[in-house]
Amino acid sequence: MIAVEVATILECVPEFADRFLDLVEAADGDPGAPAVFVELADFVVTLDSRRPERAGLVARCLACVERVARCSDQALELVGWSFLDGLCPEDLERLHPWLGPSTLALAAQIEEG
């Protein structure tokens, strides 16, 4: 069974489906939501947000991350430790304009230790 948070990603970002299926195959089944959020971070980093056709996809990805950050009981683990912690400082700075308030609050929480 797919976690609600993973289903949210797949619904909002169908372009991520191939990467998700690769994870499923590598894990011989369910890779787990944390692994999916790590992979989503890698996916977002590969997008060139300066290109107008990619900026919308970046915005959708991070809107989805924000929805999970706002609504999930596992937000700290999934968004904080799996997604945000996987970003280097430069990528986090580049993506900052698209991060919502709940995501930014988790980022601050992680930064505090």
Secondary structure, DSSP 8 states (H G I E B T S, - for coil): ---HHHHHHHHH-GGGHHHHHHHHHHTTS---HHHHHHHHHHHHHHS-TTSHHHHHHHHHHHHHHHHHHHH-TTHIIIIIIIIGGGS-HHHHHHHGGG--HHHHHHHHHHHH-
